[in-house]
Amino acid sequence: MYENNFHNKRYKHTLEFLQKHISREESILDLGVDNPFAKIMREQGYFVENTSGEDLDVDFQTVQNSKAEVITAFEIFEHMLAPFNILREIKANKIVASIPMRLWFSTAYRSKTDPWDRHYHEFEDWQFDWLLEKSGWTIKDSAKWTNPTKKIGFRPLLRRFTMRYYIVYAERN
């Protein structure tokens, strides 16, 4: 069901959280290009459309024109300079969004090969909550989980008990 072992835990938790809050009858606009998790959602019976790679910091047209009842945003807001703006433009009344949390023992992620694959924001849970609340959303549920690795060392040890992912279900105020 899941693409590879690295993402298994994250995909499992994300799918369980989505299924808890969103019915298969509700249409979804997933922020970001088509991806492995969008494929998993479709395999589970969800109707999912994706944005097409536009710069969501400045181009809100897809979100503004969408008739989707739910927006999903899985690990996308940390890549944006100003996620507040797109959050304000969403017409849907429900959102399920997840972020990788800021790790006190590691710097923000930045790919050495892909200029788009970098984290401008790495949020603490309260910061992400505040962003959602300030942009017009009421948080109804949230969850966190760790992301342990099988590597040896100080950081891999810390990853065993430090929360890495945060997911939120919110509704429009």
N, C-alpha and C positions, 0 to 999 in steps of 0.2 A: 504494500500500500504506500509506503513512504519511500522517497527517492534514494536516500542513503543514510547510513548510520549516524552521521554528524547531525542531521536535522530531525531524526526520529522523535526524540523527546519533545522538542519544540513543536513539531507538527502535531503530535499526539495531544499535548496540552491545549494547543490552539484549537484543534478540531473539537475537543470535548467542550471547551468554553463556548465556542460558536454554537454547537448543537444545544447547549443549555439555554441559549438566549434567542436564537434565530431559527424560525421554522423554514422548512424547505420550500414553502409557498411564497416566501418573501424574496423579491429580486435583489441582487447585490451588485454594487459597483465597487470593485476592488481597486484601490489606488495603486498605481504602478503597472508596468507591463505584465503581460501574461507570464505566469511563473509556476513552479512546481506545486505550490500550495493551492493556487487557483484550480489547478488540475485535480487535486485531491477534493476540493469542495465540489467540483462538478461531478466527480465519481461518487460522491456521497449524496447526490441528488439536488444540489443547489444550482440555481440559475445565476451564473456569474459572468459579468462583463468586466474588462479591465480598461484602464486608461491606456493611451497609446504612446507613452514616452515623452509627452509634452512636459515642459518645466512647470511643475505644479506650484512653484513659488510665485509665478507671474501669469500663468495661463489657467484660468478657472473655468473655461468654456465647457469642458466635458462634464464637470461636476455641476455646473449651473444648469445644463440642459438635460441631465440625467433624470429619468423617471424612477430610478431604483429606490426601493423602500429602505435599504440598508447600505451603509458605506462600510467597507472593511479597509483597514490600513495596517498591514502587518510589516513591521520594521521598515517604515518609510519616513516617518516624521523626523527621525534623527539625521536624515540626509538633506533635509530642507533648511534653508536659512530662516524662513518665516512661516512655520506651520500654522500660526494663528490665522493668517489670511485665508487659507483654503478651508480651515475648519469653520470659519464664519460664512463661507459661500455654499456650504453643503445644504442641499434642499431636503435630503432624507431626514427622517426623524430618529433614526437609530444609527449608532456607530459601534463597531467592535474594532479596537485598535491595540496593537502591541508595540512595545519598544524594547530594545536592549537597554538595560539600566547602566548607569555610570558605575564603573568599578573604581574604588579608591586606590587600588593597587596597579592600575593599568591606564595608560594614556588613551585618548580617543582613537578609534580605529581609522586608519587611512591606508587604502590600497596603494601599493608601489607601482602597479601596472594599469589600473583603471582610474582615470581622473574623476569619474562620477561616483565611484565606490568609496565614499568617505563619510564620516560622521561629523556634522557640524555641531549637533547637540547630542549629548549623552545625558539623559535625564535621570534625576532621582524621582521616585514615585510621586512625591508631593509636588514637584515641578510639573510633571505631566498632568496631574490632577488639576493644578491651577490653570495650566494652558487650556484644558478642556472647559473648565468652569468659566474662565474669562471669555472664551469664544462661544458661549451660549449652550453648553451641554451640562446635563446633570448625570453624575456617575451613579449607576445602579448596582454594579458589581465589579469586582476586580480580583485578580489572582497573580501570584508570583511563583517562579520556580528557578532552580539552580541549573547550571550547565556544566557538570563535571566532565573532565577529560580523563583519558587513561595515561596521560603523560606523567612524568615524575618531576617534582620540583615544588618550589614554594607557591607560585601562582596556581598550578593545577590543584594543589592542596586547598588553597583559598576558594577556588571555584566549586569545591564540593559542598560548601555551606554558605556561600555568598549568593544572594539572589541575583540572577542575571536578566531574566525576562519578566516583564510586567504587562498584563493585558487588562483591558477595561471594556466594559459594556456601558454605554451612555445613551441617553435620550435627549432630544432637543428640548430646551426649556420652554 
